Amino acid sequence: MFVVDVLKEELDNSLQMKENYERSLAEIPKGSLVRREIKGHGYYYLVYREAGAVKSIYKGKVSEAELAKYGVFKEKRSRCRKHLSEVNKQIRFIRKVLRAKDAA
């Protein structure tokens, strides 16, 4: 039964990690900055999804610092989503193993 205890502990750890990644994702501002050329001038819009629809908010001309900030947000969001996906796979696998162990 040592293996079952280890799997249950790992499941608890994975569920906690999932909660942490979801919290991190919620803290990151939604959307990405998109540059659009209008009559030869570049303007930025904050683009995000809301209720299945794509929304755009005009930001105008954006400083390099703000562009870098949104780049960091995009990278962090990508990493969190990747880790969350991996943790979800791990949770499904552990639950599957525990169900099979209970059936045996």
Backbone as XML, in Angstrom:
<?xml version="1.0"?>
<chain id="A" units="angstrom">
  <residue number="1" name="MET">
    <atom name="N" x="0.809" y="-1.199" z="0.000"/>
    <atom name="CA" x="0.000" y="0.000" z="0.000"/>
    <atom name="C" x="0.857" y="1.270" z="0.000"/>
  </residue>
  <residue number="2" name="PHE">
    <atom name="N" x="2.171" y="1.098" z="0.111"/>
    <atom name="CA" x="3.082" y="2.241" z="0.097"/>
    <atom name="C" x="2.958" y="3.011" z="-1.213"/>
  </residue>
  <residue number="3" name="VAL">
    <atom name="N" x="2.824" y="2.298" z="-2.317"/>
    <atom name="CA" x="2.722" y="2.934" z="-3.627"/>
    <atom name="C" x="1.453" y="3.769" z="-3.717"/>
  </residue>
  <residue number="4" name="VAL">
    <atom name="N" x="0.360" y="3.272" z="-3.196"/>
    <atom name="CA" x="-0.907" y="3.996" z="-3.221"/>
    <atom name="C" x="-0.784" y="5.286" z="-2.424"/>
  </residue>
  <residue number="5" name="ASP">
    <atom name="N" x="-0.129" y="5.218" z="-1.273"/>
    <atom name="CA" x="0.061" y="6.414" z="-0.457"/>
    <atom name="C" x="0.910" y="7.451" z="-1.190"/>
  </residue>
  <residue number="6" name="VAL">
    <atom name="N" x="1.935" y="6.992" z="-1.863"/>
    <atom name="CA" x="2.801" y="7.903" z="-2.622"/>
    <atom name="C" x="2.007" y="8.538" z="-3.764"/>
  </residue>
  <residue number="7" name="LEU">
    <atom name="N" x="1.189" y="7.740" z="-4.451"/>
    <atom name="CA" x="0.378" y="8.272" z="-5.545"/>
    <atom name="C" x="-0.640" y="9.293" z="-5.036"/>
  </residue>
  <residue number="8" name="LYS">
    <atom name="N" x="-1.245" y="9.033" z="-3.894"/>
    <atom name="CA" x="-2.205" y="9.988" z="-3.326"/>
    <atom name="C" x="-1.514" y="11.291" z="-2.940"/>
  </residue>
  <residue number="9" name="GLU">
    <atom name="N" x="-0.329" y="11.168" z="-2.393"/>
    <atom name="CA" x="0.432" y="12.367" z="-2.043"/>
    <atom name="C" x="0.815" y="13.151" z="-3.301"/>
  </residue>
  <residue number="10" name="GLU">
    <atom name="N" x="1.209" y="12.440" z="-4.339"/>
    <atom name="CA" x="1.562" y="13.090" z="-5.602"/>
    <atom name="C" x="0.338" y="13.751" z="-6.234"/>
  </residue>
  <residue number="11" name="LEU">
    <atom name="N" x="-0.816" y="13.122" z="-6.097"/>
    <atom name="CA" x="-2.058" y="13.714" z="-6.597"/>
    <atom name="C" x="-2.355" y="15.013" z="-5.864"/>
  </residue>
  <residue number="12" name="ASP">
    <atom name="N" x="-2.212" y="15.012" z="-4.548"/>
    <atom name="CA" x="-2.428" y="16.235" z="-3.767"/>
    <atom name="C" x="-1.467" y="17.341" z="-4.206"/>
  </residue>
  <residue number="13" name="ASN">
    <atom name="N" x="-0.206" y="16.981" z="-4.396"/>
    <atom name="CA" x="0.786" y="17.961" z="-4.853"/>
    <atom name="C" x="0.429" y="18.509" z="-6.229"/>
  </residue>
  <residue number="14" name="SER">
    <atom name="N" x="-0.003" y="17.635" z="-7.117"/>
    <atom name="CA" x="-0.361" y="18.059" z="-8.472"/>
    <atom name="C" x="-1.585" y="18.966" z="-8.459"/>
  </residue>
  <residue number="15" name="LEU">
    <atom name="N" x="-2.554" y="18.659" z="-7.625"/>
    <atom name="CA" x="-3.740" y="19.513" z="-7.519"/>
    <atom name="C" x="-3.368" y="20.891" z="-6.980"/>
  </residue>
  <residue number="16" name="GLN">
    <atom name="N" x="-2.439" y="20.942" z="-6.044"/>
    <atom name="CA" x="-1.973" y="22.223" z="-5.509"/>
    <atom name="C" x="-1.233" y="23.011" z="-6.587"/>
  </residue>
  <residue number="17" name="MET">
    <atom name="N" x="-0.409" y="22.323" z="-7.366"/>
    <atom name="CA" x="0.304" y="22.990" z="-8.458"/>
    <atom name="C" x="-0.679" y="23.529" z="-9.491"/>
  </residue>
  <residue number="18" name="LYS">
    <atom name="N" x="-1.717" y="22.756" z="-9.785"/>
    <atom name="CA" x="-2.736" y="23.196" z="-10.737"/>
    <atom name="C" x="-3.397" y="24.478" z="-10.238"/>
  </residue>
  <residue number="19" name="GLU">
    <atom name="N" x="-3.739" y="24.506" z="-8.970"/>
    <atom name="CA" x="-4.363" y="25.690" z="-8.378"/>
    <atom name="C" x="-3.425" y="26.905" z="-8.481"/>
  </residue>
  <residue number="20" name="ASN">
    <atom name="N" x="-2.139" y="26.687" z="-8.215"/>
    <atom name="CA" x="-1.163" y="27.780" z="-8.297"/>
    <atom name="C" x="-1.029" y="28.307" z="-9.724"/>
  </residue>
  <residue number="21" name="TYR">
    <atom name="N" x="-0.980" y="27.415" z="-10.714"/>
    <atom name="CA" x="-0.877" y="27.851" z="-12.105"/>
    <atom name="C" x="-2.134" y="28.601" z="-12.539"/>
  </residue>
  <residue number="22" name="GLU">
    <atom name="N" x="-3.296" y="28.127" z="-12.123"/>
    <atom name="CA" x="-4.538" y="28.812" z="-12.475"/>
    <atom name="C" x="-4.584" y="30.199" z="-11.842"/>
  </residue>
  <residue number="23" name="ARG">
    <atom name="N" x="-4.110" y="30.311" z="-10.607"/>
    <atom name="CA" x="-4.062" y="31.608" z="-9.932"/>
    <atom name="C" x="-3.103" y="32.548" z="-10.667"/>
  </residue>
  <residue number="24" name="SER">
    <atom name="N" x="-1.952" y="32.021" z="-11.064"/>
    <atom name="CA" x="-0.973" y="32.826" z="-11.804"/>
    <atom name="C" x="-1.553" y="33.311" z="-13.131"/>
  </residue>
  <residue number="25" name="LEU">
    <atom name="N" x="-2.262" y="32.436" z="-13.819"/>
    <atom name="CA" x="-2.885" y="32.828" z="-15.089"/>
    <atom name="C" x="-3.924" y="33.928" z="-14.889"/>
  </residue>
  <residue number="26" name="ALA">
    <atom name="N" x="-4.680" y="33.842" z="-13.804"/>
    <atom name="CA" x="-5.712" y="34.848" z="-13.535"/>
    <atom name="C" x="-5.091" y="36.210" z="-13.228"/>
  </residue>
  <residue number="27" name="GLU">
    <atom name="N" x="-3.885" y="36.220" z="-12.682"/>
    <atom name="CA" x="-3.224" y="37.475" z="-12.321"/>
    <atom name="C" x="-2.600" y="38.176" z="-13.529"/>
  </residue>
  <residue number="28" name="ILE">
    <atom name="N" x="-2.312" y="37.440" z="-14.586"/>
    <atom name="CA" x="-1.693" y="38.026" z="-15.770"/>
    <atom name="C" x="-2.772" y="38.761" z="-16.570"/>
  </residue>
  <residue number="29" name="PRO">
    <atom name="N" x="-2.503" y="40.015" z="-16.954"/>
    <atom name="CA" x="-3.499" y="40.731" z="-17.765"/>
    <atom name="C" x="-3.782" y="39.988" z="-19.059"/>
  </residue>
  <residue number="30" name="LYS">
    <atom name="N" x="-5.036" y="39.995" z="-19.455"/>
    <atom name="CA" x="-5.442" y="39.293" z="-20.666"/>
    <atom name="C" x="-5.052" y="40.095" z="-21.899"/>
  </residue>
  <residue number="31" name="GLY">
    <atom name="N" x="-4.832" y="39.380" z="-22.983"/>
    <atom name="CA" x="-4.639" y="40.008" z="-24.268"/>
    <atom name="C" x="-3.199" y="40.189" z="-24.683"/>
  </residue>
  <residue number="32" name="SER">
    <atom name="N" x="-3.066" y="40.605" z="-25.927"/>
    <atom name="CA" x="-1.769" y="40.874" z="-26.532"/>
    <atom name="C" x="-1.853" y="42.196" z="-27.283"/>
  </residue>
  <residue number="33" name="LEU">
    <atom name="N" x="-0.710" y="42.871" z="-27.377"/>
    <atom name="CA" x="-0.667" y="44.089" z="-28.176"/>
    <atom name="C" x="-0.435" y="43.708" z="-29.630"/>
  </residue>
  <residue number="34" name="VAL">
    <atom name="N" x="-1.248" y="44.282" z="-30.503"/>
    <atom name="CA" x="-1.147" y="44.020" z="-31.936"/>
    <atom name="C" x="-0.950" y="45.360" z="-32.638"/>
  </residue>
  <residue number="35" name="ARG">
    <atom name="N" x="0.037" y="45.401" z="-33.520"/>
    <atom name="CA" x="0.298" y="46.628" z="-34.265"/>
    <atom name="C" x="-0.467" y="46.597" z="-35.575"/>
  </residue>
  <residue number="36" name="ARG">
    <atom name="N" x="-1.125" y="47.698" z="-35.874"/>
    <atom name="CA" x="-1.836" y="47.838" z="-37.143"/>
    <atom name="C" x="-1.318" y="49.077" z="-37.861"/>
  </residue>
  <residue number="37" name="GLU">
    <atom name="N" x="-1.078" y="48.931" z="-39.145"/>
    <atom name="CA" x="-0.619" y="50.050" z="-39.969"/>
    <atom name="C" x="-1.838" y="50.746" z="-40.558"/>
  </residue>
  <residue number="38" name="ILE">
    <atom name="N" x="-1.955" y="52.031" z="-40.271"/>
    <atom name="CA" x="-3.055" y="52.817" z="-40.811"/>
    <atom name="C" x="-2.454" y="54.069" z="-41.438"/>
  </residue>
  <residue number="39" name="LYS">
    <atom name="N" x="-2.581" y="54.191" z="-42.762"/>
    <atom name="CA" x="-2.035" y="55.319" z="-43.524"/>
    <atom name="C" x="-0.557" y="55.545" z="-43.213"/>
  </residue>
  <residue number="40" name="GLY">
    <atom name="N" x="0.191" y="54.465" z="-43.142"/>
    <atom name="CA" x="1.627" y="54.553" z="-42.948"/>
    <atom name="C" x="2.084" y="54.745" z="-41.507"/>
  </residue>
  <residue number="41" name="HIS">
    <atom name="N" x="1.168" y="54.809" z="-40.563"/>
    <atom name="CA" x="1.522" y="54.980" z="-39.161"/>
    <atom name="C" x="1.135" y="53.727" z="-38.373"/>
  </residue>
  <residue number="42" name="GLY">
    <atom name="N" x="1.959" y="53.366" z="-37.407"/>
    <atom name="CA" x="1.698" y="52.186" z="-36.594"/>
    <atom name="C" x="0.935" y="52.540" z="-35.324"/>
  </residue>
  <residue number="43" name="TYR">
    <atom name="N" x="-0.156" y="51.840" z="-35.087"/>
    <atom name="CA" x="-0.967" y="52.021" z="-33.889"/>
    <atom name="C" x="-1.164" y="50.664" z="-33.226"/>
  </residue>
  <residue number="44" name="TYR">
    <atom name="N" x="-1.290" y="50.669" z="-31.932"/>
    <atom name="CA" x="-1.414" y="49.420" z="-31.183"/>
    <atom name="C" x="-2.817" y="49.259" z="-30.603"/>
  </residue>
  <residue number="45" name="TYR">
    <atom name="N" x="-3.231" y="47.997" z="-30.597"/>
    <atom name="CA" x="-4.508" y="47.616" z="-30.019"/>
    <atom name="C" x="-4.271" y="46.470" z="-29.050"/>
  </residue>
  <residue number="46" name="LEU">
    <atom name="N" x="-4.994" y="46.487" z="-27.946"/>
    <atom name="CA" x="-4.972" y="45.360" z="-27.013"/>
    <atom name="C" x="-6.079" y="44.420" z="-27.460"/>
  </residue>
  <residue number="47" name="VAL">
    <atom name="N" x="-5.706" y="43.208" z="-27.857"/>
    <atom name="CA" x="-6.653" y="42.237" z="-28.403"/>
    <atom name="C" x="-6.788" y="41.078" z="-27.425"/>
  </residue>
  <residue number="48" name="TYR">
    <atom name="N" x="-8.044" y="40.709" z="-27.112"/>
    <atom name="CA" x="-8.316" y="39.612" z="-26.186"/>
    <atom name="C" x="-9.667" y="39.000" z="-26.507"/>
  </residue>
  <residue number="49" name="ARG">
    <atom name="N" x="-9.920" y="37.844" z="-25.927"/>
    <atom name="CA" x="-11.209" y="37.164" z="-26.115"/>
    <atom name="C" x="-12.083" y="37.371" z="-24.888"/>
  </residue>
  <residue number="50" name="GLU">
    <atom name="N" x="-13.366" y="37.592" z="-25.156"/>
    <atom name="CA" x="-14.341" y="37.725" z="-24.081"/>
    <atom name="C" x="-15.643" y="37.090" z="-24.554"/>
  </residue>
  <residue number="51" name="ALA">
    <atom name="N" x="-16.073" y="36.073" z="-23.836"/>
    <atom name="CA" x="-17.302" y="35.354" z="-24.177"/>
    <atom name="C" x="-17.271" y="34.844" z="-25.616"/>
  </residue>
  <residue number="52" name="GLY">
    <atom name="N" x="-16.104" y="34.356" z="-26.054"/>
    <atom name="CA" x="-15.978" y="33.768" z="-27.376"/>
    <atom name="C" x="-15.757" y="34.765" z="-28.496"/>
  </residue>
  <residue number="53" name="ALA">
    <atom name="N" x="-15.865" y="36.060" z="-28.216"/>
    <atom name="CA" x="-15.670" y="37.082" z="-29.243"/>
    <atom name="C" x="-14.320" y="37.767" z="-29.042"/>
  </residue>
  <residue number="54" name="VAL">
    <atom name="N" x="-13.718" y="38.193" z="-30.147"/>
    <atom name="CA" x="-12.445" y="38.907" z="-30.076"/>
    <atom name="C" x="-12.743" y="40.387" z="-29.881"/>
  </residue>
  <residue number="55" name="LYS">
    <atom name="N" x="-12.135" y="40.966" z="-28.857"/>
    <atom name="CA" x="-12.320" y="42.384" z="-28.536"/>
    <atom name="C" x="-11.004" y="43.114" z="-28.776"/>
  </residue>
  <residue number="56" name="SER">
    <atom name="N" x="-11.087" y="44.363" z="-29.215"/>
    <atom name="CA" x="-9.910" y="45.195" z="-29.431"/>
    <atom name="C" x="-10.112" y="46.519" z="-28.712"/>
  </residue>
  <residue number="57" name="ILE">
    <atom name="N" x="-9.074" y="46.940" z="-28.009"/>
    <atom name="CA" x="-9.095" y="48.237" z="-27.336"/>
    <atom name="C" x="-7.944" y="49.056" z="-27.909"/>
  </residue>
  <residue number="58" name="TYR">
    <atom name="N" x="-8.248" y="50.235" z="-28.401"/>
    <atom name="CA" x="-7.246" y="51.101" z="-28.989"/>
    <atom name="C" x="-6.294" y="51.602" z="-27.914"/>
  </residue>
  <residue number="59" name="LYS">
    <atom name="N" x="-4.990" y="51.424" z="-28.137"/>
    <atom name="CA" x="-3.979" y="51.893" z="-27.193"/>
    <atom name="C" x="-3.173" y="53.053" z="-27.763"/>
  </residue>
  <residue number="60" name="GLY">
    <atom name="N" x="-3.256" y="53.277" z="-29.082"/>
    <atom name="CA" x="-2.516" y="54.366" z="-29.705"/>
    <atom name="C" x="-1.058" y="54.008" z="-29.895"/>
  </residue>
  <residue number="61" name="LYS">
    <atom name="N" x="-0.202" y="55.018" z="-29.770"/>
    <atom name="CA" x="1.234" y="54.783" z="-29.868"/>
    <atom name="C" x="1.711" y="54.338" z="-28.499"/>
  </residue>
  <residue number="62" name="VAL">
    <atom name="N" x="2.486" y="53.259" z="-28.479"/>
    <atom name="CA" x="2.885" y="52.608" z="-27.226"/>
    <atom name="C" x="4.398" y="52.726" z="-27.067"/>
  </residue>
  <residue number="63" name="SER">
    <atom name="N" x="4.833" y="52.960" z="-25.830"/>
    <atom name="CA" x="6.267" y="53.065" z="-25.550"/>
    <atom name="C" x="6.928" y="51.688" z="-25.628"/>
  </residue>
  <residue number="64" name="GLU">
    <atom name="N" x="8.237" y="51.703" z="-25.768"/>
    <atom name="CA" x="8.996" y="50.454" z="-25.806"/>
    <atom name="C" x="8.854" y="49.686" z="-24.489"/>
  </residue>
  <residue number="65" name="ALA">
    <atom name="N" x="8.776" y="50.422" z="-23.382"/>
    <atom name="CA" x="8.642" y="49.777" z="-22.072"/>
    <atom name="C" x="7.328" y="48.998" z="-21.983"/>
  </residue>
  <residue number="66" name="GLU">
    <atom name="N" x="6.256" y="49.588" z="-22.496"/>
    <atom name="CA" x="4.965" y="48.891" z="-22.450"/>
    <atom name="C" x="4.953" y="47.690" z="-23.391"/>
  </residue>
  <residue number="67" name="LEU">
    <atom name="N" x="5.604" y="47.826" z="-24.556"/>
    <atom name="CA" x="5.722" y="46.687" z="-25.473"/>
    <atom name="C" x="6.468" y="45.540" z="-24.799"/>
  </residue>
  <residue number="68" name="ALA">
    <atom name="N" x="7.556" y="45.868" z="-24.109"/>
    <atom name="CA" x="8.336" y="44.846" z="-23.407"/>
    <atom name="C" x="7.510" y="44.207" z="-22.300"/>
  </residue>
  <residue number="69" name="LYS">
    <atom name="N" x="6.743" y="45.022" z="-21.589"/>
    <atom name="CA" x="5.907" y="44.516" z="-20.489"/>
    <atom name="C" x="4.889" y="43.499" z="-21.015"/>
  </residue>
  <residue number="70" name="TYR">
    <atom name="N" x="4.222" y="43.820" z="-22.120"/>
    <atom name="CA" x="3.246" y="42.888" z="-22.678"/>
    <atom name="C" x="3.923" y="41.650" z="-23.269"/>
  </residue>
  <residue number="71" name="GLY">
    <atom name="N" x="5.156" y="41.803" z="-23.737"/>
    <atom name="CA" x="5.923" y="40.639" z="-24.202"/>
    <atom name="C" x="6.205" y="39.680" z="-23.061"/>
  </residue>
  <residue number="72" name="VAL">
    <atom name="N" x="6.542" y="40.237" z="-21.894"/>
    <atom name="CA" x="6.789" y="39.415" z="-20.705"/>
    <atom name="C" x="5.499" y="38.713" z="-20.284"/>
  </residue>
  <residue number="73" name="PHE">
    <atom name="N" x="4.383" y="39.454" z="-20.309"/>
    <atom name="CA" x="3.093" y="38.846" z="-19.954"/>
    <atom name="C" x="2.772" y="37.681" z="-20.881"/>
  </residue>
  <residue number="74" name="LYS">
    <atom name="N" x="3.017" y="37.874" z="-22.178"/>
    <atom name="CA" x="2.714" y="36.830" z="-23.166"/>
    <atom name="C" x="3.557" y="35.582" z="-22.906"/>
  </residue>
  <residue number="75" name="GLU">
    <atom name="N" x="4.843" y="35.784" z="-22.626"/>
    <atom name="CA" x="5.750" y="34.664" z="-22.342"/>
    <atom name="C" x="5.335" y="33.937" z="-21.065"/>
  </residue>
  <residue number="76" name="LYS">
    <atom name="N" x="5.005" y="34.697" z="-20.030"/>
    <atom name="CA" x="4.597" y="34.100" z="-18.754"/>
    <atom name="C" x="3.294" y="33.316" z="-18.922"/>
  </residue>
  <residue number="77" name="ARG">
    <atom name="N" x="2.340" y="33.877" z="-19.675"/>
    <atom name="CA" x="1.066" y="33.197" z="-19.915"/>
    <atom name="C" x="1.300" y="31.891" z="-20.662"/>
  </residue>
  <residue number="78" name="SER">
    <atom name="N" x="2.195" y="31.911" z="-21.641"/>
    <atom name="CA" x="2.513" y="30.713" z="-22.421"/>
    <atom name="C" x="3.114" y="29.627" z="-21.527"/>
  </residue>
  <residue number="79" name="ARG">
    <atom name="N" x="4.073" y="30.029" z="-20.666"/>
    <atom name="CA" x="4.691" y="29.052" z="-19.767"/>
    <atom name="C" x="3.675" y="28.469" z="-18.793"/>
  </residue>
  <residue number="80" name="CYS">
    <atom name="N" x="2.816" y="29.327" z="-18.218"/>
    <atom name="CA" x="1.816" y="28.841" z="-17.264"/>
    <atom name="C" x="0.849" y="27.868" z="-17.933"/>
  </residue>
  <residue number="81" name="ARG">
    <atom name="N" x="0.412" y="28.181" z="-19.146"/>
    <atom name="CA" x="-0.503" y="27.286" z="-19.861"/>
    <atom name="C" x="0.155" y="25.945" z="-20.147"/>
  </residue>
  <residue number="82" name="LYS">
    <atom name="N" x="1.439" y="25.982" z="-20.520"/>
    <atom name="CA" x="2.157" y="24.742" z="-20.800"/>
    <atom name="C" x="2.267" y="23.891" z="-19.537"/>
  </residue>
  <residue number="83" name="HIS">
    <atom name="N" x="2.674" y="24.511" z="-18.440"/>
    <atom name="CA" x="2.800" y="23.772" z="-17.183"/>
    <atom name="C" x="1.438" y="23.266" z="-16.699"/>
  </residue>
  <residue number="84" name="LEU">
    <atom name="N" x="0.400" y="24.075" z="-16.862"/>
    <atom name="CA" x="-0.939" y="23.657" z="-16.460"/>
    <atom name="C" x="-1.387" y="22.446" z="-17.270"/>
  </residue>
  <residue number="85" name="SER">
    <atom name="N" x="-1.093" y="22.432" z="-18.549"/>
    <atom name="CA" x="-1.437" y="21.291" z="-19.394"/>
    <atom name="C" x="-0.715" y="20.028" z="-18.927"/>
  </residue>
  <residue number="86" name="GLU">
    <atom name="N" x="0.565" y="20.170" z="-18.602"/>
    <atom name="CA" x="1.333" y="19.016" z="-18.135"/>
    <atom name="C" x="0.796" y="18.494" z="-16.799"/>
  </residue>
  <residue number="87" name="VAL">
    <atom name="N" x="0.453" y="19.409" z="-15.898"/>
    <atom name="CA" x="-0.078" y="19.004" z="-14.598"/>
    <atom name="C" x="-1.428" y="18.322" z="-14.766"/>
  </residue>
  <residue number="88" name="ASN">
    <atom name="N" x="-2.264" y="18.827" z="-15.665"/>
    <atom name="CA" x="-3.567" y="18.198" z="-15.907"/>
    <atom name="C" x="-3.400" y="16.771" z="-16.433"/>
  </residue>
  <residue number="89" name="LYS">
    <atom name="N" x="-2.420" y="16.562" z="-17.322"/>
    <atom name="CA" x="-2.149" y="15.205" z="-17.821"/>
    <atom name="C" x="-1.697" y="14.299" z="-16.680"/>
  </residue>
  <residue number="90" name="GLN">
    <atom name="N" x="-0.843" y="14.835" z="-15.825"/>
    <atom name="CA" x="-0.341" y="14.057" z="-14.689"/>
    <atom name="C" x="-1.479" y="13.689" z="-13.738"/>
  </residue>
  <residue number="91" name="ILE">
    <atom name="N" x="-2.389" y="14.631" z="-13.480"/>
    <atom name="CA" x="-3.529" y="14.376" z="-12.589"/>
    <atom name="C" x="-4.405" y="13.275" z="-13.175"/>
  </residue>
  <residue number="92" name="ARG">
    <atom name="N" x="-4.698" y="13.366" z="-14.476"/>
    <atom name="CA" x="-5.523" y="12.332" z="-15.116"/>
    <atom name="C" x="-4.862" y="10.967" z="-15.010"/>
  </residue>
  <residue number="93" name="PHE">
    <atom name="N" x="-3.551" y="10.915" z="-15.242"/>
    <atom name="CA" x="-2.829" y="9.649" z="-15.177"/>
    <atom name="C" x="-2.867" y="9.066" z="-13.767"/>
  </residue>
  <residue number="94" name="ILE">
    <atom name="N" x="-2.590" y="9.878" z="-12.771"/>
    <atom name="CA" x="-2.575" y="9.383" z="-11.383"/>
    <atom name="C" x="-3.955" y="8.901" z="-10.971"/>
  </residue>
  <residue number="95" name="ARG">
    <atom name="N" x="-4.987" y="9.645" z="-11.318"/>
    <atom name="CA" x="-6.360" y="9.215" z="-10.975"/>
    <atom name="C" x="-6.696" y="7.893" z="-11.659"/>
  </residue>
  <residue number="96" name="LYS">
    <atom name="N" x="-6.265" y="7.742" z="-12.893"/>
    <atom name="CA" x="-6.505" y="6.502" z="-13.634"/>
    <atom name="C" x="-5.812" y="5.326" z="-12.936"/>
  </residue>
  <residue number="97" name="VAL">
    <atom name="N" x="-4.572" y="5.531" z="-12.518"/>
    <atom name="CA" x="-3.818" y="4.474" z="-11.833"/>
    <atom name="C" x="-4.480" y="4.136" z="-10.502"/>
  </residue>
  <residue number="98" name="LEU">
    <atom name="N" x="-4.910" y="5.157" z="-9.767"/>
    <atom name="CA" x="-5.544" y="4.910" z="-8.465"/>
    <atom name="C" x="-6.870" y="4.155" z="-8.628"/>
  </residue>
  <residue number="99" name="ARG">
    <atom name="N" x="-7.634" y="4.486" z="-9.675"/>
    <atom name="CA" x="-8.892" y="3.758" z="-9.921"/>
    <atom name="C" x="-8.602" y="2.310" z="-10.257"/>
  </residue>
  <residue number="100" name="ALA">
    <atom name="N" x="-7.570" y="2.058" z="-11.055"/>
    <atom name="CA" x="-7.204" y="0.700" z="-11.425"/>
    <atom name="C" x="-6.716" y="-0.065" z="-10.181"/>
  </residue>
  <residue number="101" name="LYS">
    <atom name="N" x="-6.006" y="0.609" z="-9.305"/>
    <atom name="CA" x="-5.505" y="-0.007" z="-8.085"/>
    <atom name="C" x="-6.681" y="-0.382" z="-7.168"/>
  </residue>
  <residue number="102" name="ASP">
    <atom name="N" x="-7.701" y="0.505" z="-7.105"/>
    <atom name="CA" x="-8.880" y="0.214" z="-6.276"/>
    <atom name="C" x="-9.690" y="-0.953" z="-6.845"/>
  </residue>
  <residue number="103" name="ALA">
    <atom name="N" x="-9.729" y="-1.087" z="-8.155"/>
    <atom name="CA" x="-10.493" y="-2.156" z="-8.782"/>
    <atom name="C" x="-9.818" y="-3.520" z="-8.597"/>
  </residue>
  <residue number="104" name="ALA">
    <atom name="N" x="-8.499" y="-3.499" z="-8.408"/>
    <atom name="CA" x="-7.747" y="-4.759" z="-8.283"/>
    <atom name="C" x="-7.910" y="-5.399" z="-6.940"/>
  </residue>
</chain>
